[in-house]
């Protein structure tokens, strides 16, 4: 019996890092499927994976496991366009930062294909295979969104892959839980960053930026097409979080404007104590 195959569709930052991090995993050959000649040439010359192809359809036909490492809408298109190409009995997963829309789109797949949503919680402010890093996932969280219809052996396989790639842990959630949490812990932070950069005084403050400003705005120089899709496809959950943030900001503005220092101090103490408690509860 020959080697089993993992197809990584899309060798950008995340796909390239996954292909590199999966090197040596059990008895699997890692095959990267790409569209551009430049990505193909770089992946081949730098040994990003065992084999590289520009025939994605053939790659998924042969693959026992498929990682879809594309932007959200491209994943939905790929699932629809290649629904009959996936190998019967195979596992298909993705790396998208939203899960409900992707899992819903995966319902187009035949019953013989097992789709399990995944979100590797890692990244950089730069993109492309040239920035791929086999250690990108070390110490990061990996979120899986399996359902009762998934084969437990397939879920266990993805968990073994995650451990091999160096993730700190594997967390299971429903797609809806995932999207609600990510709207708060990731997406609204990006909204805050870009909103701060919309201030008319942005350029006049150059040279006066403190570490807190740099930390807050670090993610503002984002990949616009990607984050447009992520925000749009998770709009209900994200809008709820933004509304809560607006209410909290308004409460702070009113406390400051009131001149009541005792009330402001009490509010600050409440908020800072919640953060301290979160730090205390979090593993080192």
VOPAGU-2260 file (C-alpha; in pm, 1 decimal, decimal comma):
REM VOPAGU-2260
SITE   aa  ch    i         X         Y         Z
SITE  UNK   A    0       0,0       0,0       0,0
SITE  UNK   A    1     143,8     338,5    -103,4
SITE  UNK   A    2     168,7     652,5      95,7
SITE  UNK   A    3    -144,1     843,9     183,4
SITE  UNK   A    4    -168,4    1199,0      53,3
SITE  UNK   A    5    -245,0    1538,8     202,0
SITE  UNK   A    6    -335,6    1807,1     -51,2
SITE  UNK   A    7    -283,2    2165,7      60,2
SITE  UNK   A    8    -481,6    2383,5    -179,1
SITE  UNK   A    9    -330,7    2730,5    -176,8
SITE  UNK   A   10      30,7    2781,7     -70,3
SITE  UNK   A   11      12,4    3130,0      74,4
SITE  UNK   A   12     128,2    3221,7     423,2
SITE  UNK   A   13    -102,8    2976,6     600,7
SITE  UNK   A   14    -108,6    2703,0     337,3
SITE  UNK   A   15     266,4    2716,5     292,5
SITE  UNK   A   16     318,6    2704,3     668,0
SITE  UNK   A   17      83,0    2407,4     701,0
SITE  UNK   A   18     260,9    2220,2     422,1
SITE  UNK   A   19     596,9    2282,9     587,2
SITE  UNK   A   20     473,7    2199,5     938,3
SITE  UNK   A   21     319,1    1871,2     819,2
SITE  UNK   A   22     652,6    1744,6     684,6
SITE  UNK   A   23     716,8    1398,9     822,2
SITE  UNK   A   24     362,5    1347,0     948,1
SITE  UNK   A   25     303,8     972,5     973,1
SITE  UNK   A   26     315,5     813,3     627,0
SITE  UNK   A   27     169,8    1100,5     426,4
SITE  UNK   A   28     298,2    1274,4     116,7
SITE  UNK   A   29     232,2    1650,4     126,6
SITE  UNK   A   30     118,1    1790,1    -209,3
SITE  UNK   A   31      68,7    2162,0    -267,4
SITE  UNK   A   32    -181,8    2282,2    -527,0
SITE  UNK   A   33    -124,1    2633,1    -662,5
SITE  UNK   A   34    -243,7    2857,1    -943,8
SITE  UNK   A   35      43,7    3097,7   -1007,5
SITE  UNK   A   36     373,7    3007,7   -1169,0
SITE  UNK   A   37     566,7    3224,6    -923,3
SITE  UNK   A   38     422,1    3039,6    -624,8
SITE  UNK   A   39     490,0    2708,1    -794,9
SITE  UNK   A   40     852,2    2801,0    -862,4
SITE  UNK   A   41     913,0    2926,4    -507,5
SITE  UNK   A   42     749,9    2621,5    -346,1
SITE  UNK   A   43     952,9    2381,3    -559,3
SITE  UNK   A   44    1284,6    2560,8    -513,7
SITE  UNK   A   45    1238,6    2597,6    -136,6
SITE  UNK   A   46    1099,7    2250,4     -69,8
SITE  UNK   A   47     778,0    2379,9      83,5
SITE  UNK   A   48     617,2    2036,9      33,9
SITE  UNK   A   49     694,8    1696,9    -116,2
SITE  UNK   A   50     530,6    1776,7    -448,5
SITE  UNK   A   51     371,3    2081,6    -611,4
SITE  UNK   A   52     107,1    2083,0    -883,7
SITE  UNK   A   53    -101,9    2335,6   -1072,7
SITE  UNK   A   54    -380,2    2079,2   -1121,4
SITE  UNK   A   55    -594,1    2124,0    -810,9
SITE  UNK   A   56    -867,3    1892,1    -934,4
SITE  UNK   A   57    -624,4    1602,6    -973,8
SITE  UNK   A   58    -465,1    1679,8    -637,6
SITE  UNK   A   59    -793,0    1650,7    -448,7
SITE  UNK   A   60    -893,2    1336,4    -640,2
SITE  UNK   A   61    -583,5    1163,9    -502,7
SITE  UNK   A   62    -588,0    1315,2    -153,8
SITE  UNK   A   63    -696,0    1136,2     161,5
SITE  UNK   A   64    -694,0    1472,7     342,4
SITE  UNK   A   65    -750,0    1813,4     181,1
SITE  UNK   A   66    -663,4    2144,3     348,8
SITE  UNK   A   67    -835,4    2438,1     177,3
SITE  UNK   A   68    -607,1    2736,4     241,3
SITE  UNK   A   69    -785,4    3002,5      38,1
SITE  UNK   A   70    -981,7    3321,9     114,7
SITE  UNK   A   71   -1337,6    3252,7     240,9
SITE  UNK   A   72   -1526,7    3311,9     -82,1
SITE  UNK   A   73   -1263,3    3120,8    -280,5
SITE  UNK   A   74   -1314,8    2826,1     -44,6
SITE  UNK   A   75   -1690,1    2837,2    -106,4
SITE  UNK   A   76   -1629,4    2850,8    -482,9
SITE  UNK   A   77   -1378,4    2565,6    -466,9
SITE  UNK   A   78   -1615,6    2343,5    -268,9
SITE  UNK   A   79   -1890,7    2403,1    -521,8
SITE  UNK   A   80   -1674,0    2373,8    -832,6
SITE  UNK   A   81   -1488,7    2060,9    -717,6
SITE  UNK   A   82   -1761,7    1885,8    -521,5
SITE  UNK   A   83   -1733,8    1576,6    -741,8
SITE  UNK   A   84   -1352,9    1571,7    -741,9
SITE  UNK   A   85   -1293,1    1495,2    -374,5
SITE  UNK   A   86   -1189,4    1139,5    -296,0
SITE  UNK   A   87   -1463,6     919,4    -148,8
SITE  UNK   A   88   -1385,8     845,8     213,4
SITE  UNK   A   89   -1154,4    1145,1     237,1
SITE  UNK   A   90   -1141,1    1431,4     484,4
SITE  UNK   A   91   -1173,1    1795,7     383,4
SITE  UNK   A   92   -1091,6    2084,3     615,3
SITE  UNK   A   93   -1018,1    2454,0     585,5
SITE  UNK   A   94    -833,3    2734,8     762,1
SITE  UNK   A   95   -1092,1    3011,5     742,1
SITE  UNK   A   96   -1142,4    3261,2    1024,5
SITE  UNK   A   97   -1518,8    3216,7    1004,5
SITE  UNK   A   98   -1692,4    2883,3    1027,7
SITE  UNK   A   99   -2072,1    2906,1     993,6
SITE  UNK   A  100   -2065,8    3022,9     629,8
SITE  UNK   A  101   -1795,8    2770,6     535,9
SITE  UNK   A  102   -1963,5    2474,9     704,5
SITE  UNK   A  103   -2291,0    2571,6     538,1
SITE  UNK   A  104   -2117,4    2588,9     199,3
SITE  UNK   A  105   -1959,7    2246,7     254,6
SITE  UNK   A  106   -2306,0    2089,9     259,8
SITE  UNK   A  107   -2277,2    2074,8    -119,9
SITE  UNK   A  108   -2024,0    1791,6     -83,7
SITE  UNK   A  109   -2130,3    1429,1    -136,1
SITE  UNK   A  110   -2204,9    1219,8     174,1
SITE  UNK   A  111   -1891,6    1017,6      98,3
SITE  UNK   A  112   -1672,1    1317,8     187,2
SITE  UNK   A  113   -1621,2    1421,9     551,0
SITE  UNK   A  114   -1589,7    1798,5     599,4
SITE  UNK   A  115   -1458,5    1923,7     935,1
SITE  UNK   A  116   -1410,5    2296,8     983,0
SITE  UNK   A  117   -1080,1    2420,2    1123,2
SITE  UNK   A  118    -930,6    2756,0    1223,6
SITE  UNK   A  119    -556,9    2772,4    1299,4
SITE  UNK   A  120    -524,9    3075,5    1528,2
SITE  UNK   A  121    -198,9    3209,6    1390,1
SITE  UNK   A  122     -78,0    3452,4    1128,3
SITE  UNK   A  123     142,6    3745,7    1036,6
SITE  UNK   A  124      94,1    4095,0     896,9
SITE  UNK   A  125     255,2    3974,4     573,0
SITE  UNK   A  126     125,2    3723,8     320,6
SITE  UNK   A  127     250,0    3486,8      52,9
SITE  UNK   A  128     446,0    3164,6      44,7
SITE  UNK   A  129     774,7    3353,7      81,2
SITE  UNK   A  130     666,9    3435,2     438,5
SITE  UNK   A  131     555,2    3081,1     524,8
SITE  UNK   A  132     706,8    2943,4     844,6
SITE  UNK   A  133     705,5    2583,3     965,3
SITE  UNK   A  134     699,1    2714,4    1325,2
SITE  UNK   A  135     406,4    2952,5    1270,4
SITE  UNK   A  136     163,7    2739,4    1470,6
SITE  UNK   A  137     384,3    2660,2    1768,7
SITE  UNK   A  138     203,4    2759,3    2086,1
SITE  UNK   A  139    -112,4    2863,9    1899,5
SITE  UNK   A  140    -469,5    2739,3    1936,8
SITE  UNK   A  141    -631,4    2517,9    1674,0
SITE  UNK   A  142   -1011,3    2527,4    1667,5
SITE  UNK   A  143   -1211,3    2241,0    1515,4
SITE  UNK   A  144   -1586,5    2249,4    1452,8
SITE  UNK   A  145   -1687,1    1883,5    1410,6
SITE  UNK   A  146   -2047,8    1768,8    1420,4
SITE  UNK   A  147   -2219,1    1443,7    1515,4
SITE  UNK   A  148   -2205,5    1324,2    1154,9
SITE  UNK   A  149   -1826,2    1336,8    1131,2
SITE  UNK   A  150   -1621,8    1019,0    1159,8
SITE  UNK   A  151   -1443,5    1026,7    1500,3
SITE  UNK   A  152   -1137,7     873,5    1333,0
SITE  UNK   A  153   -1120,5    1170,9    1098,0
SITE  UNK   A  154   -1149,5    1418,1    1385,6
SITE  UNK   A  155    -872,1    1231,0    1566,5
SITE  UNK   A  156    -658,7    1246,4    1250,2
SITE  UNK   A  157    -687,4    1625,7    1232,2
SITE  UNK   A  158    -604,6    1648,1    1602,1
SITE  UNK   A  159    -287,8    1442,2    1543,6
SITE  UNK   A  160    -196,1    1670,2    1254,1
SITE  UNK   A  161    -243,7    1973,6    1479,0
SITE  UNK   A  162     -16,9    1826,7    1744,2
SITE  UNK   A  163     244,6    1745,1    1479,5
SITE  UNK   A  164     231,8    2105,5    1356,3
SITE  UNK   A  165     304,9    2231,1    1707,0
SITE  UNK   A  166     -28,4    2377,0    1817,6
SITE  UNK   A  167     -57,6    2429,0    2192,1
SITE  UNK   A  168    -401,1    2270,3    2201,5
SITE  UNK   A  169    -703,4    2172,4    1994,2
SITE  UNK   A  170   -1032,3    2330,3    2097,1
SITE  UNK   A  171   -1369,1    2205,1    1977,0
SITE  UNK   A  172   -1662,0    2440,6    1920,4
SITE  UNK   A  173   -1974,2    2470,6    1713,3
SITE  UNK   A  174   -1945,1    2698,9    1408,7
SITE  UNK   A  175   -2180,5    2946,8    1576,9
SITE  UNK   A  176   -1978,2    2950,1    1900,5
SITE  UNK   A  177   -1660,0    2997,5    1702,3
SITE  UNK   A  178   -1793,3    3292,0    1503,0
SITE  UNK   A  179   -1936,0    3469,1    1808,6
SITE  UNK   A  180   -1607,7    3435,2    1998,6
SITE  UNK   A  181   -1388,7    3532,8    1702,1
SITE  UNK   A  182   -1605,5    3840,0    1640,7
SITE  UNK   A  183   -1505,3    3953,9    1991,3
SITE  UNK   A  184   -1147,1    3830,1    2027,4
SITE  UNK   A  185   -1022,6    3904,3    1675,7
SITE  UNK   A  186   -1252,5    4082,0    1434,0
SITE  UNK   A  187   -1360,7    4371,9    1654,8
SITE  UNK   A  188    -994,7    4429,2    1745,7
SITE  UNK   A  189    -925,3    4484,6    1376,8
SITE  UNK   A  190   -1225,7    4718,0    1358,7
SITE  UNK   A  191   -1088,4    4914,7    1654,5
SITE  UNK   A  192    -746,8    4937,6    1489,1
SITE  UNK   A  193    -876,0    5070,5    1157,4
SITE  UNK   A  194   -1120,8    5303,7    1334,1
SITE  UNK   A  195    -836,8    5458,9    1537,7
SITE  UNK   A  196    -647,4    5511,1    1210,9
SITE  UNK   A  197    -944,9    5706,2    1071,6
SITE  UNK   A  198    -883,7    5988,9    1320,5
SITE  UNK   A  199    -795,5    6318,5    1146,3
SITE  UNK   A  200    -499,9    6361,2    1384,4
SITE  UNK   A  201    -331,6    6035,8    1280,3
SITE  UNK   A  202     -48,5    6188,2    1078,2
SITE  UNK   A  203       7,6    6483,6    1310,1
SITE  UNK   A  204      91,7    6247,7    1597,5
SITE  UNK   A  205     389,1    6088,9    1423,3
SITE  UNK   A  206     680,1    6071,5    1665,9
SITE  UNK   A  207     449,3    6078,6    1967,3
SITE  UNK   A  208     321,4    5721,6    1941,6
SITE  UNK   A  209     352,6    5516,8    2257,9
SITE  UNK   A  210     368,5    5140,7    2276,6
SITE  UNK   A  211      -4,1    5121,7    2346,9
SITE  UNK   A  212     -79,8    5307,4    2021,9
SITE  UNK   A  213     148,7    5079,6    1822,8
SITE  UNK   A  214      -2,5    4770,1    1984,4
SITE  UNK   A  215    -357,2    4888,7    1920,3
SITE  UNK   A  216    -300,8    4975,2    1554,3
SITE  UNK   A  217     -61,5    4691,5    1465,5
SITE  UNK   A  218    -326,7    4498,5    1271,5
SITE  UNK   A  219    -472,2    4801,0    1091,1
SITE  UNK   A  220    -252,1    4749,1     783,4
SITE  UNK   A  221    -463,3    4449,1     695,9
SITE  UNK   A  222    -531,1    4253,8     378,0
SITE  UNK   A  223    -834,8    4451,5     259,1
SITE  UNK   A  224    -998,0    4191,2      27,4
SITE  UNK   A  225    -957,8    3913,8     287,2
SITE  UNK   A  226   -1093,0    4111,5     582,1
SITE  UNK   A  227   -1377,6    4252,5     375,1
SITE  UNK   A  228   -1489,7    3894,1     320,7
SITE  UNK   A  229   -1433,9    3791,1     683,0
SITE  UNK   A  230   -1629,5    4086,2     822,2
SITE  UNK   A  231   -1911,5    4050,4     568,4
SITE  UNK   A  232   -1957,3    3676,1     612,7
SITE  UNK   A  233   -1970,4    3714,7     992,3
SITE  UNK   A  234   -2180,1    4032,8     992,4
SITE  UNK   A  235   -2450,4    3936,6    1248,5
SITE  UNK   A  236   -2204,3    3828,6    1518,4
SITE  UNK   A  237   -1961,8    4113,3    1447,6
SITE  UNK   A  238   -2231,1    4381,8    1449,7
SITE  UNK   A  239   -2349,7    4260,1    1792,3
SITE  UNK   A  240   -1997,2    4292,7    1929,8
SITE  UNK   A  241   -1949,8    4637,8    1774,5
SITE  UNK   A  242   -2277,4    4752,5    1932,1
SITE  UNK   A  243   -2159,0    4636,7    2275,4
SITE  UNK   A  244   -1825,8    4813,6    2221,5
SITE  UNK   A  245   -2006,4    5134,8    2122,3
SITE  UNK   A  246   -2215,7    5114,3    2440,9
SITE  UNK   A  247   -1905,8    5058,0    2655,3
SITE  UNK   A  248   -1717,1    5347,2    2492,9
SITE  UNK   A  249   -2016,9    5573,6    2543,9
SITE  UNK   A  250   -2030,2    5477,2    2912,3
SITE  UNK   A  251   -1664,0    5571,3    2953,0
SITE  UNK   A  252   -1711,6    5901,3    2767,5
SITE  UNK   A  253   -2004,5    5989,3    2992,8
SITE  UNK   A  254   -1810,5    5894,5    3306,5
SITE  UNK   A  255   -1518,0    6115,3    3203,1
SITE  UNK   A  256   -1740,3    6404,9    3095,5
SITE  UNK   A  257   -1933,5    6396,8    3423,5
SITE  UNK   A  258   -1629,9    6501,8    3626,0
SITE  UNK   A  259   -1718,3    6239,0    3886,3
SITE  UNK   A  260   -1374,3    6095,8    3955,8
SITE  UNK   A  261   -1503,3    5841,8    4204,2
SITE  UNK   A  262   -1743,8    5699,6    3945,0
SITE  UNK   A  263   -1469,0    5694,7    3681,3
SITE  UNK   A  264   -1226,4    5524,1    3919,2
SITE  UNK   A  265   -1486,7    5262,3    4007,3
SITE  UNK   A  266   -1548,0    5190,8    3641,3
SITE  UNK   A  267   -1175,0    5165,4    3568,6
SITE  UNK   A  268   -1128,6    4934,0    3865,8
SITE  UNK   A  269   -1409,2    4707,4    3743,0
SITE  UNK   A  270   -1259,9    4683,0    3392,5
SITE  UNK   A  271    -897,7    4640,0    3499,7
SITE  UNK   A  272    -991,8    4377,3    3756,7
SITE  UNK   A  273   -1167,9    4175,3    3484,9
SITE  UNK   A  274    -850,6    4182,8    3275,8
SITE  UNK   A  275    -636,4    4081,6    3575,1
SITE  UNK   A  276    -872,2    3792,4    3643,8
SITE  UNK   A  277    -851,5    3680,8    3282,1
SITE  UNK   A  278    -470,9    3688,8    3299,8
SITE  UNK   A  279    -480,4    3491,7    3625,6
SITE  UNK   A  280    -710,4    3226,7    3476,2
SITE  UNK   A  281    -510,2    3192,7    3153,9
SITE  UNK   A  282    -237,9    2926,8    3130,2
SITE  UNK   A  283     119,0    3051,5    3103,3
